Amino acid sequence: MSTATNMWSRIKAADARLFVLLGGGVLALALLSLMIGPAGFGLPRGEGTAQLILTEIRLPRTLLAALTGAALALSGAALQGYLRNPLAEPGIIGVSSGAGLGAVLVIHSGISATFALALPLGGLVGAAVATLVVLALAGERGGALTLILAGVAVSSVATALISLVLSLSANPFAAVEIIFWLLGSLADRSMTHVWLAGPLMLAGMAVLLMLGPSLDAMTLGEDAARNLGVDLARVRYLIVAGTALSVGAATAIVGTIAFVGLVVPHVLRPLVRHAPSRLLPASLLGGAALVLASDITLRIFTPGGELRLGVLTALLGAPFFLWLVLRTRAELEP
Amino acid sequence: MMLDARDVTVHLAGQPILVGASCQAQAGRITAIIGPNGAGKSTLLRAMAGLLPLEVGSVDFEGRALHALERTELARSIAYLPQERTVHWPLAVERVVALGRLPHRTGMMPDARDRIAVDAAMQTMDVSSLAHRPVSQLSGGERARVLVARALAQESRALIADEPTAGLDPAHALGLFATFRQLAAEGRAVVVALHDLTLAARFCHHVVLLVAGRVAASGPAADVLQPGTLSAAFNVTIANGLVADVPVVVAVAPLP
């Protein structure tokens, strides 16, 4: 048969293998995550306490780990595709730092002590405000560059304000709480957190997953993409909205998790033969697997919670990133 | 008239790029847009592809204003091949060509019709043997042919190409124009911006000469490609004639 038909069937088979592998990995890790805890290894059986441990403590942790990883890696893949730059990550459009600032203000003002959901709600409001400011700054017709500039500006201001709040914090306990929150953690989250953030994250991810064909077309540049029927302004709006919903909600609940949005798409890209549309679902699964695995590692080696999730992903991600830099350098050298 | 640009005026950053430029592209014909660097050739092509907001003037496709066409309908009607040949990720050649099918896609996956179009486009541009290679590993000329194949796979009624022969070896440049001739014979309209005046003389039916954003001459190729007209436009002395029965236009020396 024709070369094209052969190619497509080959691609389909390779993709199917990859997606089965990633999907199976996520399921296995999720199961493992449900089985680990101070109450012992294995799925708790029976009624009462054991049941409560599973549904009220371990299940929300597992769900949030998977959702957070999926959201971060998927929006990283979408932003890298949109900006056509492998160094883009969700933090670049200012949503994460906005969510961070919102949460920090809630802790600092003491509102977080008044009701349980004050902290995540503060994060969500922060993410929403940051998104609106970035969209307003970037303008109706601006391209990718104005979006990055606006994102970096908002991100810098939010980070500076977080530092200001920290230094103004009269209460050392509040300062420590802020620092710990910023380091990112999945500990002590409940199903209420899942119900608050889960639907937003899923909606954001659904928006991002729709963008595959448009991102593929953008491989040829903006003019060629428009000629293929892509509405660039709409794509940009959906990228920001999808990232704001998914990553904004994730950060509001879990705090800052470094490197997942950058590294996961980077690692998976060659495995989907660089096609931005295939990278989206692959990154979703890969991100879920990575954060689940990190959280499991954390709970096995530091059950007391000394090591924070965001710290671990950065500790694992940074050397890996260095390795990528060295490999790229080796490829570029004659 | 298939593609009809009338009195198009475009300013970029306050500078006039096109001033009242008109260009009619007929079905069954190759229309060449020639002119010195910075004359506004690419801008006129982008306007004709519906990629620029027009301040003054209009561009119609088969009697309907481009901005009245729905995005997908426009994408199926006009294929545009930009001068820029960057492919941002090292996709396989086949995937790049298949991007031309996006406006035709009905489902998530390409159907038999898409595959036939992609295969045919790759065969026409002589890139079938490269199908599985990443575009990043190709030479400039090979990549140029892959991108033309993408535009062919779009199967549009009109094809607009900006300097499509830049970087092509003589065999592939001649092959490309034979393909354009074939497309025209099938009833499509082809519009190309060109620097190679001999290719314009040999293959194009209609020539529009742009100088400083204005149309200096427009008409049948043989009428426009005269030494007097070209000499004034390009500021060089021009000689023309027949070599091996092929019309040839040569720039001889810069005018003092």
Chai-1 contact restraints between the chains, C-beta under 6 A:
chainA,res_idxA,chainB,res_idxB,connection_type,confidence,min_distance_angstrom,max_distance_angstrom,comment,restraint_id
A,S2,B,D119,contact,1.0,0.0,6.0,A-B,restraint_1
A,T3,B,S128,contact,1.0,0.0,6.0,A-B,restraint_2
A,T3,B,A131,contact,1.0,0.0,6.0,A-B,restraint_3
A,A4,B,R115,contact,1.0,0.0,6.0,A-B,restraint_4
A,A4,B,V118,contact,1.0,0.0,6.0,A-B,restraint_5
A,A4,B,D119,contact,1.0,0.0,6.0,A-B,restraint_6
A,T5,B,R115,contact,1.0,0.0,6.0,A-B,restraint_7
A,M7,B,E94,contact,1.0,0.0,6.0,A-B,restraint_8
A,R84,B,H88,contact,1.0,0.0,6.0,A-B,restraint_9
A,P213,B,L102,contact,1.0,0.0,6.0,A-B,restraint_10
A,A217,B,L99,contact,1.0,0.0,6.0,A-B,restraint_11
A,A217,B,L102,contact,1.0,0.0,6.0,A-B,restraint_12
A,T219,B,V87,contact,1.0,0.0,6.0,A-B,restraint_13
A,T219,B,H88,contact,1.0,0.0,6.0,A-B,restraint_14
A,T219,B,W89,contact,1.0,0.0,6.0,A-B,restraint_15
A,G221,B,E84,contact,1.0,0.0,6.0,A-B,restraint_16
A,G221,B,T86,contact,1.0,0.0,6.0,A-B,restraint_17
A,D223,B,L51,contact,1.0,0.0,6.0,A-B,restraint_18
A,D223,B,P82,contact,1.0,0.0,6.0,A-B,restraint_19
A,A224,B,P82,contact,1.0,0.0,6.0,A-B,restraint_20
A,R226,B,L51,contact,1.0,0.0,6.0,A-B,restraint_21
A,N227,B,Y80,contact,1.0,0.0,6.0,A-B,restraint_22
A,L228,B,A75,contact,1.0,0.0,6.0,A-B,restraint_23
A,L228,B,L102,contact,1.0,0.0,6.0,A-B,restraint_24
A,L228,B,P103,contact,1.0,0.0,6.0,A-B,restraint_25
A,G229,B,R71,contact,1.0,0.0,6.0,A-B,restraint_26
A,G229,B,T72,contact,1.0,0.0,6.0,A-B,restraint_27
A,G229,B,A75,contact,1.0,0.0,6.0,A-B,restraint_28
A,G229,B,P103,contact,1.0,0.0,6.0,A-B,restraint_29
A,R273,B,A92,contact,1.0,0.0,6.0,A-B,restraint_30
A,H274,B,W89,contact,1.0,0.0,6.0,A-B,restraint_31
A,H274,B,P90,contact,1.0,0.0,6.0,A-B,restraint_32
A,H274,B,L91,contact,1.0,0.0,6.0,A-B,restraint_33
